[in-house]
Amino acid sequence: MAKGIFHRTELLFGSEKMNKLAEIKVIIFGIGGVGSWCAESLIRSGICNLTIVDSDKISVSNINRQLQATSKTIGQEKTEALKNRLLEINPAANITTVQKIYDKINHQEFELESYHFIIDSIDRLINKAHLIKTATQTKAVFISSMGAALKLDPTLIKVGSFWEVKGCHMARMLRKKLRKNETPIPNFTCVYSNELLENLNLEIPKPPSIIKLDQINSQSHKLPSKKALTNGSFAHTTAIYGFTIAGLIMKNIYDTHN
């Protein structure tokens, strides 16, 4: 069945590169609005060895933008729900789930040196900065997602070198934090948007369908929030970020083994 799944990928990539895809190891930190779509695209493209890292459970508020979030998966661990989805695409894939938050205390547990690609779609700034510092010291290709919230225009999503990014609030905050590092942080590729929107924080009444889902999402399904601020976001924006990162991985594999 696998050969049939990836027939059209092989037409574009060639048989030798398809064999290489089976050897590539990718780890994604954060499988929300960006990371979940990146994971799906990679598995559909022929990546077989994927590790997905996230500590959260699915809540109602995830449904508008996260791949594995539906009314039926509320309360499930994001990693397990996404793994189930990915194995429906390719049952032969090797999907490793890690139900943890990446931080400076446990970072060595992830053995980053063992991966060919390290993908950052973490929201929390302090953990994101630490992953950047650690991942850029490895031989792996490191790609980071900047902020995808408060973005509407898909034509403004770009790929660039981190230290040259302009117009992205998250990149600006990260640069301020990373400049304090004793060892200079090398440049790395990131996906970002320079679109600037005001967060109006409008109080919008919930339609009946959303109220019903809130009732399903019991208190036992909620984990303490570590985000200082919650901003609005759309599936089309976060998915484009994730698909772009997946595309960069596939292009790197194609170019490296051409």
Helices and strands as residue ranges (DSSP letters): H 2-5, H 7-13, H 15-21, E 25-29, H 35-45, E 49-53, G 60-62, H 78-89, E 94-98, G 107-110, G 112-114, E 117-120, H 125-135, E 141-145, G 154-156, E 157-161, G 162-164, H 169-178, E 189-193, H 208-216, G 219-221, H 235-256
